[in-house]
Amino acid sequence: MSQLDKVIYGFHAITAVLLAQPKNIVEITLATSRDDERAKKVIELAGQFDIPIKRASMKDLTERLNGISLHQGVFAQVHGQMKLDDHDLYPLVEYQLAQSNHVLLVMCDNIQDPHNLGAIMRSAEAFGAHAVIVPKRNSAKLTPAARKVASGADASLPFIQVTNLSRCLDQLAKMGVWRVGLTEHAQQDLDEIDLNGPTVIVMGSEGSGLRKNTQAHCDFLGRIPLAGQTSSLNVSVAAGIALYQVQQSRLTT
């Protein structure tokens, strides 16, 4: 299989498309060794739209994805690159909330550098986030440069472009998601905030950080404590640290 832009893999990405745009999925291939709850839920959702399910070995899946091993034992052939927006985000969040209280989202507030976006995508996927959210305007897109840095995470993690970040944050709050903004000007450290429930981590732009209007739509503002002379971190580095903090918080509770 050579056109990897026509393939998505991993349970988060495939679940998102099954919920949002099932007609764009041609078929799904599951590893023969996957007979767990996540696989059963994909089979159940696919069955609702008569999407064929094929089986193959884990080795065969990796070979068919040109050596990529991030697939988790599942990939789907699609008609084209998926473009997800506001209308696709909320059903995904609702579905994930029904599965677990540990929903994790990452929102990027006007991040401009595609390399930073790609690095955030990679960290978000590595730490189990369910989606990365960006505004449709004034934001880096998934350019070839971003995809290269993402190292495959862009094909296994839903990338959702919304019309308005503030409205999106308000809607997430109504759904029970805690909104945690990251800023060096916060009054409390990130590890002082309860990160165990459904959470969206909100990252600011490279130059000006988290906008005041975005901060106003957050439930908590947290900072990463620094011991050296450097006053701030690269946004993608900060995102990785924040996601690690979420993971550690949930592992210890």
Disulfide bonds with the S-S distance in Angstrom:
none
